[in-house]
Amino acid sequence: MNFKNLREYLAWLYYRYLLVTGIYVLEPWEKSLFNWVLLSAIAMVIYTSYVFVPIHVRLALEFFFGAWPQSAVGGPNPLWTLRSLYREEHPMIKNDLDCVELID
């Protein structure tokens, strides 16, 4: 595919985007505002899934399959639980009872 075909294909995709979303009837400043809001929402979804999905997958695996085994090199598993993250951020918490006292 040469550059001219790629450019025409991208222009065709943008035209389809305008027709499907119905923003072809908007004024230019409204189009840019709509596109900015849409891109911001997509960026937030990508960021939150990058940050929170691994934690939830880890917790689901621990719930369904029990304790997670140690890694192959003998150290702790690099996937953290929320409890271990909380404990690392607050070194004064030494056991689970301290966590319960802080929550209550």
Residue pairs with C-beta under 8 A, 6 or more apart in sequence:
1 9
18 24
21 34
23 30
23 31
23 34
23 35
26 34
54 79
55 80
55 82
58 68
58 79
58 80
58 81
59 81
59 82
61 68
62 68
62 81
68 77
68 79
69 77
70 76
70 77
71 77
71 78
80 88
83 96
83 99
86 93
86 99
87 93
87 99
92 98
93 99
93 102
